[in-house]
Amino acid sequence: MIRRLSWVLAATSILVTGRARAAEVGQEGDLASVEVHAFVSQGFILTSSNNYLADNTTHGSFQYSEIGINFTKPIVDKLRLGLQLFAQDLGPTGNYNAQVDWFYLDYHWQDWLAFRTGRVKIPFGLYNEINDVDAARVPVLLPQSVYPIANVNYLLAQTGAELYGYLGLGGAGAIEYRGYAGTILVDTLIPPGTPYQVTDLNVPYVVGGRLLWETPLQGLRVGGSLQALRIDATLVANAMPVSIRIPALLWVASAEYSVHNFVFSSEYSQWYLKSDSTDAALFPASPLITSERGYAMVTYRAAPWLQPGVYYSLLFPNASDRSGRANMQHDFATTVRFDLNSHWLVKLEGHYMSGTAGLTSSLNDNAPLSTLERNWGVFLVKTTAYF
């Protein structure tokens, strides 16, 4: 069996394609030597109606840019460190504010037991760790029901510690496990038009894990992820501070099958959250809300330079209320990826959307989602250079 070690930090460093070589600073083996990777991406978003992810996408928007550079360095045998600097512009978020996207100190004692600490990518589902690595996937946008790019700044990584390992099971395949605990750094940005200010926002805890089983059928892996967290915030409305507490529980069941240059993947997820506050009149407590999410995706490597892909994604923000355009999003997407060489790619992607649940009111003149166009389209172009 081919051992598909999916250590995300290693995968990120080589951008998964396996063809981009790192720049080596210093002589190999020297204390000062560092492995360096970098990428620059520019995208374009055009919608038939409804602004999506950025302002004015109905007329076309270039507010979709990413730049990153990462460094990894073996310190001693089995001990490694790394970090990535990242800047992004995606509509109202990012605005090229450079930040440490991730950093870690990793001790790989044995394949079956290793430990890392720092700001570590969250192992949620099959693809959360590559949500910021365009060269590692076929789609421009991963299925937004499970991997919402608008939330990538606080769903991508957690600051804390992680225990992980890979256990061979002989004829029964292999198990990869990851467990983590820490906190999440949350941006306090509130969209324009909201009637309150956020003076404090933090995540007291996030804890979770993922278990993937590489089955005896080569190329097939299945598994599940679970995450629990709580968001605490202090809001000021009408000069009155109000404390809000939002506990949440997220899980996803995953399956992926790679065969004959095809990759078939499907995931189903439910997110549970509720809220309470110190002022029930101003911010009434919400009952437990369950959102339902899922997708099915197929990609195909037709040639070293050509990879098409399609997926269908669905989202119900409140599974108990599926009626009306604002309470659903059906997303039919198709992508064509062109690898012009081993350091430069271009992607073309189209989406047919039914429903407005994935939209943001603040990007659409604060109009209620129920008043926006029910059926609409998205076209994206994205190019990435990397090494």
RONUMAR-193835 format. One record per residue (C-alpha): x, y, z; residue number from 1; residue in one letter. Coordinates in nm, 2 decimals. Example, Ala and Ser with C-alpha at 12.3 -4.5 7.8 and 13.67 -1.06 7.14 Angstrom:
% residues 2
[[1.23, -0.45, 0.78], 1, 'A'];
[[1.37, -0.11, 0.71], 2, 'S'];
//
This chain:
% residues 387
[[0.00, 0.00, 0.00], 1, 'M'];
[[0.12, 0.35, -0.08], 2, 'I'];
[[0.15, 0.54, 0.24], 3, 'R'];
[[-0.03, 0.87, 0.18], 4, 'R'];
[[0.12, 1.07, 0.47], 5, 'L'];
[[-0.09, 1.38, 0.47], 6, 'S'];
[[0.11, 1.58, 0.71], 7, 'W'];
[[-0.04, 1.91, 0.61], 8, 'V'];
[[0.27, 2.12, 0.68], 9, 'L'];
[[0.48, 1.91, 0.45], 10, 'A'];
[[0.20, 1.92, 0.19], 11, 'A'];
[[0.18, 2.30, 0.22], 12, 'T'];
[[0.55, 2.34, 0.18], 13, 'S'];
[[0.57, 2.15, -0.15], 14, 'I'];
[[0.24, 2.28, -0.27], 15, 'L'];
[[0.12, 1.93, -0.31], 16, 'V'];
[[0.19, 1.92, -0.69], 17, 'T'];
[[0.53, 1.77, -0.61], 18, 'G'];
[[0.68, 1.96, -0.91], 19, 'R'];
[[0.78, 2.29, -0.76], 20, 'A'];
[[1.12, 2.29, -0.61], 21, 'R'];
[[1.20, 2.50, -0.31], 22, 'A'];
[[1.46, 2.77, -0.30], 23, 'A'];
[[1.74, 2.67, -0.06], 24, 'E'];
[[1.91, 2.95, 0.13], 25, 'V'];
[[2.25, 2.85, 0.25], 26, 'G'];
[[2.44, 2.52, 0.20], 27, 'Q'];
[[2.23, 2.20, 0.25], 28, 'E'];
[[2.29, 2.07, 0.60], 29, 'G'];
[[2.43, 2.40, 0.73], 30, 'D'];
[[2.27, 2.55, 1.04], 31, 'L'];
[[2.18, 2.86, 0.84], 32, 'A'];
[[2.01, 2.67, 0.55], 33, 'S'];
[[1.64, 2.73, 0.51], 34, 'V'];
[[1.39, 2.59, 0.26], 35, 'E'];
[[1.17, 2.86, 0.10], 36, 'V'];
[[0.85, 2.85, -0.09], 37, 'H'];
[[0.64, 3.14, -0.22], 38, 'A'];
[[0.33, 3.21, -0.42], 39, 'F'];
[[0.14, 3.50, -0.57], 40, 'V'];
[[-0.22, 3.48, -0.70], 41, 'S'];
[[-0.45, 3.72, -0.87], 42, 'Q'];
[[-0.82, 3.65, -0.93], 43, 'G'];
[[-1.12, 3.80, -1.11], 44, 'F'];
[[-1.48, 3.76, -1.00], 45, 'I'];
[[-1.78, 3.84, -1.22], 46, 'L'];
[[-2.15, 3.76, -1.12], 47, 'T'];
[[-2.46, 3.78, -1.33], 48, 'S'];
[[-2.64, 3.94, -1.03], 49, 'S'];
[[-2.58, 3.97, -0.65], 50, 'N'];
[[-2.23, 4.08, -0.53], 51, 'N'];
[[-2.04, 3.78, -0.41], 52, 'Y'];
[[-1.73, 3.78, -0.18], 53, 'L'];
[[-1.63, 4.13, -0.29], 54, 'A'];
[[-1.79, 4.47, -0.39], 55, 'D'];
[[-1.93, 4.53, -0.73], 56, 'N'];
[[-1.88, 4.18, -0.87], 57, 'T'];
[[-2.18, 4.24, -1.10], 58, 'T'];
[[-1.94, 4.46, -1.30], 59, 'H'];
[[-1.63, 4.25, -1.24], 60, 'G'];
[[-1.39, 4.27, -0.95], 61, 'S'];
[[-1.02, 4.21, -0.91], 62, 'F'];
[[-1.05, 4.22, -0.53], 63, 'Q'];
[[-0.92, 3.86, -0.50], 64, 'Y'];
[[-0.54, 3.86, -0.44], 65, 'S'];
[[-0.31, 3.64, -0.23], 66, 'E'];
[[0.06, 3.64, -0.16], 67, 'I'];
[[0.26, 3.42, 0.07], 68, 'G'];
[[0.61, 3.30, 0.16], 69, 'I'];
[[0.70, 3.02, 0.39], 70, 'N'];
[[1.02, 2.89, 0.55], 71, 'F'];
[[1.09, 2.55, 0.69], 72, 'T'];
[[1.41, 2.44, 0.87], 73, 'K'];
[[1.52, 2.11, 1.03], 74, 'P'];
[[1.68, 2.19, 1.36], 75, 'I'];
[[1.80, 1.85, 1.48], 76, 'V'];
[[1.70, 1.50, 1.40], 77, 'D'];
[[1.32, 1.47, 1.41], 78, 'K'];
[[1.27, 1.84, 1.51], 79, 'L'];
[[1.16, 2.10, 1.25], 80, 'R'];
[[1.02, 2.45, 1.25], 81, 'L'];
[[0.84, 2.66, 0.99], 82, 'G'];
[[0.63, 2.96, 0.93], 83, 'L'];
[[0.43, 3.13, 0.66], 84, 'Q'];
[[0.37, 3.50, 0.60], 85, 'L'];
[[0.05, 3.57, 0.42], 86, 'F'];
[[-0.14, 3.87, 0.28], 87, 'A'];
[[-0.48, 3.87, 0.11], 88, 'Q'];
[[-0.73, 4.10, -0.04], 89, 'D'];
[[-1.08, 3.95, -0.08], 90, 'L'];
[[-1.35, 4.22, -0.09], 91, 'G'];
[[-1.38, 4.38, 0.26], 92, 'P'];
[[-1.13, 4.14, 0.42], 93, 'T'];
[[-0.75, 4.12, 0.42], 94, 'G'];
[[-0.66, 4.45, 0.25], 95, 'N'];
[[-0.30, 4.32, 0.22], 96, 'Y'];
[[-0.25, 4.32, 0.59], 97, 'N'];
[[0.05, 4.08, 0.63], 98, 'A'];
[[0.01, 3.82, 0.90], 99, 'Q'];
[[0.17, 3.50, 1.02], 100, 'V'];
[[-0.06, 3.25, 0.85], 101, 'D'];
[[0.09, 2.96, 1.04], 102, 'W'];
[[0.40, 2.87, 1.24], 103, 'F'];
[[0.50, 2.55, 1.42], 104, 'Y'];
[[0.77, 2.36, 1.60], 105, 'L'];
[[0.73, 1.99, 1.51], 106, 'D'];
[[0.88, 1.69, 1.68], 107, 'Y'];
[[0.83, 1.37, 1.48], 108, 'H'];
[[0.93, 1.10, 1.72], 109, 'W'];
[[0.78, 0.81, 1.53], 110, 'Q'];
[[0.54, 0.77, 1.24], 111, 'D'];
[[0.27, 0.67, 1.49], 112, 'W'];
[[0.34, 0.95, 1.74], 113, 'L'];
[[0.44, 1.31, 1.67], 114, 'A'];
[[0.37, 1.65, 1.83], 115, 'F'];
[[0.36, 2.01, 1.70], 116, 'R'];
[[0.29, 2.34, 1.87], 117, 'T'];
[[0.23, 2.69, 1.74], 118, 'G'];
[[-0.03, 2.82, 1.50], 119, 'R'];
[[-0.12, 2.50, 1.33], 120, 'V'];
[[-0.36, 2.44, 1.04], 121, 'K'];
[[-0.69, 2.28, 1.15], 122, 'I'];
[[-0.75, 1.92, 1.02], 123, 'P'];
[[-1.12, 1.96, 0.94], 124, 'F'];
[[-1.25, 1.75, 0.65], 125, 'G'];
[[-1.03, 1.65, 0.36], 126, 'L'];
[[-0.92, 1.98, 0.23], 127, 'Y'];
[[-0.93, 2.26, 0.50], 128, 'N'];
[[-0.55, 2.27, 0.52], 129, 'E'];
[[-0.52, 2.36, 0.15], 130, 'I'];
[[-0.78, 2.64, 0.15], 131, 'N'];
[[-0.50, 2.89, 0.12], 132, 'D'];
[[-0.29, 2.69, -0.13], 133, 'V'];
[[-0.42, 2.74, -0.48], 134, 'D'];
[[-0.17, 2.51, -0.64], 135, 'A'];
[[-0.28, 2.22, -0.42], 136, 'A'];
[[-0.62, 2.18, -0.57], 137, 'R'];
[[-0.82, 2.20, -0.89], 138, 'V'];
[[-1.11, 2.43, -0.80], 139, 'P'];
[[-1.07, 2.80, -0.75], 140, 'V'];
[[-1.32, 2.78, -0.47], 141, 'L'];
[[-1.35, 2.47, -0.27], 142, 'L'];
[[-1.71, 2.37, -0.21], 143, 'P'];
[[-1.83, 2.67, 0.00], 144, 'Q'];
[[-2.08, 2.48, 0.20], 145, 'S'];
[[-1.80, 2.30, 0.39], 146, 'V'];
[[-1.49, 2.53, 0.32], 147, 'Y'];
[[-1.63, 2.89, 0.32], 148, 'P'];
[[-1.34, 3.12, 0.20], 149, 'I'];
[[-1.50, 3.42, 0.37], 150, 'A'];
[[-1.43, 3.25, 0.70], 151, 'N'];
[[-1.08, 3.12, 0.61], 152, 'V'];
[[-0.90, 3.37, 0.84], 153, 'N'];
[[-1.04, 3.20, 1.15], 154, 'Y'];
[[-1.12, 2.85, 1.03], 155, 'L'];
[[-0.78, 2.78, 0.88], 156, 'L'];
[[-0.56, 2.75, 1.19], 157, 'A'];
[[-0.56, 2.73, 1.57], 158, 'Q'];
[[-0.30, 2.84, 1.81], 159, 'T'];
[[-0.21, 2.57, 2.05], 160, 'G'];
[[-0.08, 2.21, 2.03], 161, 'A'];
[[-0.15, 1.90, 1.82], 162, 'E'];
[[-0.08, 1.53, 1.86], 163, 'L'];
[[-0.07, 1.33, 1.54], 164, 'Y'];
[[0.04, 1.00, 1.39], 165, 'G'];
[[0.01, 0.74, 1.12], 166, 'Y'];
[[-0.04, 0.37, 1.20], 167, 'L'];
[[-0.01, 0.09, 0.95], 168, 'G'];
[[-0.26, -0.19, 1.00], 169, 'L'];
[[-0.12, -0.45, 0.76], 170, 'G'];
[[-0.39, -0.59, 0.54], 171, 'G'];
[[-0.65, -0.36, 0.70], 172, 'A'];
[[-0.49, -0.05, 0.56], 173, 'G'];
[[-0.37, 0.24, 0.78], 174, 'A'];
[[-0.50, 0.51, 1.02], 175, 'I'];
[[-0.40, 0.87, 1.03], 176, 'E'];
[[-0.51, 1.06, 1.34], 177, 'Y'];
[[-0.48, 1.42, 1.46], 178, 'R'];
[[-0.60, 1.58, 1.78], 179, 'G'];
[[-0.56, 1.94, 1.88], 180, 'Y'];
[[-0.65, 2.20, 2.14], 181, 'A'];
[[-0.60, 2.58, 2.16], 182, 'G'];
[[-0.76, 2.90, 2.05], 183, 'T'];
[[-0.85, 3.08, 1.73], 184, 'I'];
[[-0.75, 3.44, 1.65], 185, 'L'];
[[-1.07, 3.61, 1.53], 186, 'V'];
[[-1.08, 3.93, 1.33], 187, 'D'];
[[-1.31, 4.19, 1.50], 188, 'T'];
[[-1.41, 4.34, 1.17], 189, 'L'];
[[-1.78, 4.40, 1.15], 190, 'I'];
[[-1.95, 4.47, 0.81], 191, 'P'];
[[-2.07, 4.83, 0.75], 192, 'P'];
[[-2.43, 4.90, 0.83], 193, 'G'];
[[-2.44, 4.69, 1.15], 194, 'T'];
[[-2.60, 4.88, 1.45], 195, 'P'];
[[-2.33, 4.78, 1.70], 196, 'Y'];
[[-1.96, 4.78, 1.77], 197, 'Q'];
[[-1.75, 4.49, 1.89], 198, 'V'];
[[-1.51, 4.59, 2.17], 199, 'T'];
[[-1.39, 4.24, 2.25], 200, 'D'];
[[-1.39, 3.91, 2.06], 201, 'L'];
[[-1.21, 3.60, 2.16], 202, 'N'];
[[-1.23, 3.22, 2.14], 203, 'V'];
[[-1.16, 3.07, 2.49], 204, 'P'];
[[-1.11, 2.73, 2.35], 205, 'Y'];
[[-1.12, 2.51, 2.03], 206, 'V'];
[[-1.07, 2.14, 2.05], 207, 'V'];
[[-1.11, 1.87, 1.79], 208, 'G'];
[[-0.96, 1.60, 1.58], 209, 'G'];
[[-0.97, 1.40, 1.26], 210, 'R'];
[[-0.95, 1.03, 1.19], 211, 'L'];
[[-0.88, 0.90, 0.84], 212, 'L'];
[[-0.87, 0.53, 0.74], 213, 'W'];
[[-0.68, 0.43, 0.43], 214, 'E'];
[[-0.88, 0.13, 0.34], 215, 'T'];
[[-0.74, -0.19, 0.19], 216, 'P'];
[[-0.88, -0.07, -0.14], 217, 'L'];
[[-0.59, 0.13, -0.28], 218, 'Q'];
[[-0.69, 0.50, -0.33], 219, 'G'];
[[-0.99, 0.49, -0.10], 220, 'L'];
[[-0.99, 0.68, 0.23], 221, 'R'];
[[-1.28, 0.76, 0.46], 222, 'V'];
[[-1.30, 0.94, 0.79], 223, 'G'];
[[-1.45, 1.20, 1.01], 224, 'G'];
[[-1.37, 1.53, 1.18], 225, 'S'];
[[-1.51, 1.69, 1.50], 226, 'L'];
[[-1.46, 2.03, 1.64], 227, 'Q'];
[[-1.60, 2.22, 1.94], 228, 'A'];
[[-1.54, 2.59, 2.02], 229, 'L'];
[[-1.69, 2.89, 2.18], 230, 'R'];
[[-1.69, 3.25, 2.08], 231, 'I'];
[[-1.72, 3.53, 2.34], 232, 'D'];
[[-1.79, 3.89, 2.24], 233, 'A'];
[[-1.87, 4.22, 2.39], 234, 'T'];
[[-2.10, 4.43, 2.17], 235, 'L'];
[[-2.19, 4.80, 2.22], 236, 'V'];
[[-2.53, 4.90, 2.10], 237, 'A'];
[[-2.70, 5.23, 2.20], 238, 'N'];
[[-2.40, 5.29, 2.44], 239, 'A'];
[[-2.48, 4.97, 2.63], 240, 'M'];
[[-2.22, 4.69, 2.64], 241, 'P'];
[[-2.37, 4.34, 2.60], 242, 'V'];
[[-2.18, 4.01, 2.64], 243, 'S'];
[[-2.25, 3.74, 2.39], 244, 'I'];
[[-2.15, 3.37, 2.42], 245, 'R'];
[[-2.17, 3.14, 2.12], 246, 'I'];
[[-2.08, 2.77, 2.17], 247, 'P'];
[[-2.05, 2.57, 1.85], 248, 'A'];
[[-2.00, 2.20, 1.74], 249, 'L'];
[[-1.90, 2.11, 1.39], 250, 'L'];
[[-1.86, 1.76, 1.24], 251, 'W'];
[[-1.80, 1.63, 0.89], 252, 'V'];
[[-1.79, 1.28, 0.74], 253, 'A'];
[[-1.55, 1.24, 0.44], 254, 'S'];
[[-1.47, 0.99, 0.16], 255, 'A'];
[[-1.22, 1.02, -0.12], 256, 'E'];
[[-1.13, 0.77, -0.39], 257, 'Y'];
[[-0.84, 0.82, -0.63], 258, 'S'];
[[-0.83, 0.58, -0.94], 259, 'V'];
[[-0.70, 0.61, -1.30], 260, 'H'];
[[-0.63, 0.99, -1.27], 261, 'N'];
[[-0.98, 1.05, -1.13], 262, 'F'];
[[-1.04, 1.18, -0.78], 263, 'V'];
[[-1.39, 1.13, -0.64], 264, 'F'];
[[-1.47, 1.30, -0.31], 265, 'S'];
[[-1.78, 1.37, -0.11], 266, 'S'];
[[-1.84, 1.51, 0.24], 267, 'E'];
[[-2.15, 1.57, 0.46], 268, 'Y'];
[[-2.14, 1.81, 0.75], 269, 'S'];
[[-2.36, 1.96, 1.02], 270, 'Q'];
[[-2.27, 2.26, 1.23], 271, 'W'];
[[-2.46, 2.33, 1.56], 272, 'Y'];
[[-2.46, 2.67, 1.73], 273, 'L'];
[[-2.66, 2.87, 1.98], 274, 'K'];
[[-2.61, 3.20, 2.16], 275, 'S'];
[[-2.70, 3.37, 2.48], 276, 'D'];
[[-2.64, 3.73, 2.61], 277, 'S'];
[[-2.65, 3.94, 2.92], 278, 'T'];
[[-2.93, 4.15, 2.77], 279, 'D'];
[[-3.21, 3.92, 2.64], 280, 'A'];
[[-3.42, 4.22, 2.54], 281, 'A'];
[[-3.15, 4.36, 2.31], 282, 'L'];
[[-3.00, 4.03, 2.19], 283, 'F'];
[[-3.24, 3.75, 2.26], 284, 'P'];
[[-3.08, 3.41, 2.31], 285, 'A'];
[[-3.11, 3.18, 2.01], 286, 'S'];
[[-3.22, 2.82, 2.03], 287, 'P'];
[[-2.99, 2.55, 1.89], 288, 'L'];
[[-2.96, 2.59, 1.52], 289, 'I'];
[[-2.83, 2.31, 1.29], 290, 'T'];
[[-2.69, 2.39, 0.95], 291, 'S'];
[[-2.66, 2.12, 0.69], 292, 'E'];
[[-2.38, 2.11, 0.44], 293, 'R'];
[[-2.24, 1.87, 0.18], 294, 'G'];
[[-2.10, 1.82, -0.17], 295, 'Y'];
[[-1.98, 1.57, -0.43], 296, 'A'];
[[-1.68, 1.65, -0.65], 297, 'M'];
[[-1.49, 1.48, -0.93], 298, 'V'];
[[-1.16, 1.59, -1.08], 299, 'T'];
[[-0.96, 1.44, -1.36], 300, 'Y'];
[[-0.59, 1.47, -1.46], 301, 'R'];
[[-0.64, 1.46, -1.84], 302, 'A'];
[[-0.28, 1.56, -1.90], 303, 'A'];
[[0.01, 1.70, -1.70], 304, 'P'];
[[-0.11, 2.04, -1.80], 305, 'W'];
[[-0.48, 1.99, -1.79], 306, 'L'];
[[-0.72, 1.91, -1.50], 307, 'Q'];
[[-1.10, 1.96, -1.53], 308, 'P'];
[[-1.33, 1.92, -1.23], 309, 'G'];
[[-1.70, 1.95, -1.14], 310, 'V'];
[[-1.89, 1.96, -0.81], 311, 'Y'];
[[-2.23, 2.01, -0.66], 312, 'Y'];
[[-2.25, 2.17, -0.32], 313, 'S'];
[[-2.55, 2.24, -0.10], 314, 'L'];
[[-2.60, 2.45, 0.21], 315, 'L'];
[[-2.90, 2.49, 0.44], 316, 'F'];
[[-2.81, 2.74, 0.72], 317, 'P'];
[[-3.10, 2.62, 0.93], 318, 'N'];
[[-3.19, 2.26, 0.85], 319, 'A'];
[[-3.53, 2.31, 1.01], 320, 'S'];
[[-3.63, 2.58, 0.76], 321, 'D'];
[[-3.54, 2.50, 0.40], 322, 'R'];
[[-3.80, 2.72, 0.24], 323, 'S'];
[[-3.72, 3.04, 0.05], 324, 'G'];
[[-3.41, 3.15, -0.14], 325, 'R'];
[[-3.24, 3.29, 0.17], 326, 'A'];
[[-3.25, 2.95, 0.34], 327, 'N'];
[[-3.06, 2.75, 0.08], 328, 'M'];
[[-2.77, 2.75, -0.16], 329, 'Q'];
[[-2.73, 2.50, -0.44], 330, 'H'];
[[-2.40, 2.54, -0.62], 331, 'D'];
[[-2.32, 2.37, -0.95], 332, 'F'];
[[-1.95, 2.44, -1.04], 333, 'A'];
[[-1.71, 2.34, -1.31], 334, 'T'];
[[-1.34, 2.42, -1.34], 335, 'T'];
[[-1.06, 2.38, -1.59], 336, 'V'];
[[-0.70, 2.41, -1.46], 337, 'R'];
[[-0.41, 2.47, -1.70], 338, 'F'];
[[-0.06, 2.42, -1.57], 339, 'D'];
[[0.14, 2.63, -1.81], 340, 'L'];
[[0.46, 2.51, -1.65], 341, 'N'];
[[0.58, 2.38, -1.32], 342, 'S'];
[[0.56, 2.73, -1.16], 343, 'H'];
[[0.26, 2.89, -1.32], 344, 'W'];
[[-0.11, 2.79, -1.35], 345, 'L'];
[[-0.44, 2.94, -1.47], 346, 'V'];
[[-0.79, 2.84, -1.37], 347, 'K'];
[[-1.13, 2.91, -1.53], 348, 'L'];
[[-1.44, 2.84, -1.32], 349, 'E'];
[[-1.81, 2.89, -1.35], 350, 'G'];
[[-2.09, 2.84, -1.09], 351, 'H'];
[[-2.46, 2.82, -1.13], 352, 'Y'];
[[-2.62, 2.93, -0.80], 353, 'M'];
[[-2.97, 2.87, -0.68], 354, 'S'];
[[-3.05, 3.04, -0.35], 355, 'G'];
[[-2.88, 3.33, -0.16], 356, 'T'];
[[-2.78, 3.17, 0.17], 357, 'A'];
[[-2.41, 3.21, 0.08], 358, 'G'];
[[-2.43, 3.58, 0.02], 359, 'L'];
[[-2.36, 3.88, 0.25], 360, 'T'];
[[-2.61, 4.15, 0.29], 361, 'S'];
[[-2.35, 4.42, 0.35], 362, 'S'];
[[-2.20, 4.36, 0.00], 363, 'L'];
[[-2.55, 4.41, -0.15], 364, 'N'];
[[-2.65, 4.75, -0.01], 365, 'D'];
[[-2.77, 4.58, 0.31], 366, 'N'];
[[-3.06, 4.43, 0.13], 367, 'A'];
[[-3.22, 4.13, 0.30], 368, 'P'];
[[-3.10, 3.80, 0.14], 369, 'L'];
[[-3.47, 3.71, 0.07], 370, 'S'];
[[-3.49, 4.01, -0.18], 371, 'T'];
[[-3.18, 3.92, -0.38], 372, 'L'];
[[-3.19, 3.73, -0.71], 373, 'E'];
[[-3.27, 3.37, -0.66], 374, 'R'];
[[-3.08, 3.22, -0.95], 375, 'N'];
[[-2.75, 3.37, -1.05], 376, 'W'];
[[-2.41, 3.29, -1.19], 377, 'G'];
[[-2.04, 3.34, -1.09], 378, 'V'];
[[-1.74, 3.33, -1.32], 379, 'F'];
[[-1.39, 3.33, -1.19], 380, 'L'];
[[-1.04, 3.35, -1.34], 381, 'V'];
[[-0.74, 3.29, -1.12], 382, 'K'];
[[-0.37, 3.27, -1.20], 383, 'T'];
[[-0.10, 3.16, -0.95], 384, 'T'];
[[0.28, 3.17, -0.98], 385, 'A'];
[[0.47, 2.97, -0.72], 386, 'Y'];
[[0.79, 2.79, -0.63], 387, 'F'];
//
